[in-house]
Amino acid sequence: MKNLVFVFLLLSTACAVAQTSVYTTANAHAHNDYQHEPPLVSAYNNKFGSIEADVYFSENELYVAHTERDVNSQKKFEDVYVKPLVDYITANKGYVYEDTTLRLILMIDVKSEAGPAITKLIRIISKYPEITKCKSLMVLVSGNKPDPTSFVNYPDFIWFDGLLSNRYKKEELDRIAILSDNFINYTSWKGAGDPPAKDWADLQKAVAKGHELGKKVRFWNTPDNEEGWQKVLGLGVDYLDTYSIKALAEFLKKNQIAKAK
């Protein structure tokens, strides 16, 4: 019996080791990607797993903008993100990346009123079957969102970003792909030295909660430097938030940080 227990433990350990993966740019989230010139290109070329664009609905058009003052007629969401993604998908024969194992989340951070902006978003996306039928691309709504009870009423090509601090019903969770939260709600740590132990324990609990619900986890407002990235990845998050696209890509390529699933 003792020998059988030993064999079981050995096999369990081997399985755990076999499930270990590494963090790559597939785990990277390009925060405020639209502020880069040109938008999309750098994050896409570095094979980021998530790319975020702020959008603002004004005069029956959806613009890439943070506020109404930022609205620029030359920066329509359809032109800046949708059409280039359609071109990529067409070139890759139905996949968002040439490597068909890679996935991409296009996170739409709605800054104006949720209803009109999302209605316009759906009208735009619906025009492009390359987008709606692409299994390796997810369109995810963040920022201003409708009441979670209405999530089920939206087309199945629209997903939502939830809050770790909220409670959701099962049917609401079924339309949520990621659970996110504001890092500074948990800690004032800026990415230098050791974070406060209690703060870190609270962050670990939040990540565990998201994973127990079967969702990917992301924090925003995390320290955007190497020490910060190293620590935050240690929490077991699924997406690492950054504005420094090339620097994070190099960091991940150099470190190949092990991540236990």
Buried (B, 14 or more C-beta within 10 A) or exposed (E): EEEEEEEEEEEEEEEEEEEEEEBBBBBBBBBBBBEBEEBBEBBBEBBBBBBBBBBBBBEEBBBBBBEEEBBEEEBBBBEBBBBBBBEBBEEBEEBBBEEEEBBBBBBBBBBBEBBBBBEBBBEBBEEBEBBBEBEBBBBBBBBBBBEBEEBEEBEEBBBBBBBBEEEBEEEBBEBBBBBBBEBEBBBEBEBEEEBEEEBBEBBBEBBEBBBEBEBBBBBBEBBBBBEBBBBBBEBBBBBBBBEBBEBBBBBBEEBEBEBEE
